[in-house]
Amino acid sequence: MKKLFIALILISSLSHALIPNEKIRNYLNNRDVVLQILGAIDFYTERCNALTEVGGHYYQVALDTHGLTEETLYKASLYRTGYKLAMLYPSCEKMVSDFDNFGIGHFVKR
């Protein structure tokens, strides 16, 4: 669960990527972090609801940055780790509540 919280904090930082920021570029360049975040996001979109336009944009930026495809993404162990950590949430509402607490509520539809 701790890794998911760290990932969510990093996602929150990505929400400010419209402004050039070296810190954001560092997060996007960290393949391990990106894989875990994408795993958690995919769990949310499969079980709860879709991403917003902003969330979808950054999802695609992360894929493009690392040359990831659907096939390579699903095979990555860190992606599966992020997905499994998201499964620990008791409900979609709790996930959204935590997304809000981390300042990334605007990445997901309710």
Secondary structure, DSSP 8 states (H G I E B T S, - for coil): -HHHHHHHHHHHHHTTTTS--HHHHHHHH-HHHHHHHHHHHHHHHHHT--B-HHHHHHHHHHHHHHT--HHHHHH-HHHHHHHHHHTTSS-HHHHHHHHHHTT-GGGB--
